Amino acid sequence: MTPEQNKTAEKMTSVKAALDKAPAGAKKDTALKHYQAADKANTARNDAETNKELDAATHALA
């Protein structure tokens, strides 16, 4: 894995942990949609799109 892929993997783990701790509601639902899109982009090896969706998920939980 490249350093950027490692960063992305760590970010995925971090956002997933935040999602798991978040209370149910609209913010969590929105964040989950972004996380799922990030997971799909990560599977396609699109780091830029993955990070964009992870940032959106983080923002939705804020």
C-alpha positions in Angstrom: 0.0 0.0 0.0 1.1 3.5 -0.7 1.3 6.1 2.1 -1.9 7.7 0.7 -3.7 4.4 0.7 -2.7 3.9 4.3 -4.0 7.3 5.2 -7.3 6.5 3.4 -7.6 3.2 5.2 -7.0 4.9 8.6 -9.6 7.5 7.7 -12.1 4.8 6.8 -11.6 3.2 10.2 -11.9 6.5 12.0 -15.1 7.5 10.3 -16.6 4.0 10.8 -15.8 4.3 14.5 -17.5 7.7 14.7 -20.5 6.3 12.8 -20.8 3.4 15.2 -20.8 5.8 18.2 -23.2 8.3 16.7 -26.8 8.4 18.0 -29.5 7.4 15.6 -31.0 10.2 13.6 -30.8 12.2 10.4 -27.2 13.1 10.8 -26.2 9.5 11.2 -28.3 8.4 8.2 -26.6 11.1 6.0 -23.2 10.2 7.2 -23.9 6.5 6.6 -24.8 7.3 2.9 -21.5 9.1 2.5 -19.6 6.3 4.2 -21.2 3.7 1.9 -20.2 5.8 -1.1 -16.7 6.1 0.2 -16.5 2.3 0.7 -17.6 1.9 -2.9 -15.1 4.4 -4.2 -12.4 2.7 -2.1 -13.2 -0.7 -3.6 -12.8 1.0 -7.0 -9.4 2.3 -5.8 -10.5 5.9 -6.2 -8.7 7.6 -3.3 -9.8 11.1 -4.2 -13.5 10.2 -4.3 -13.1 8.1 -1.1 -11.6 11.0 0.8 -14.2 13.4 -0.5 -17.0 11.1 0.8 -15.3 10.5 4.1 -14.9 14.2 4.6 -18.6 14.6 3.8 -19.5 11.9 6.3 -17.4 13.5 9.0 -19.1 16.8 8.3 -22.5 15.3 8.5 -21.8 13.9 11.9 -20.5 17.3 13.2 
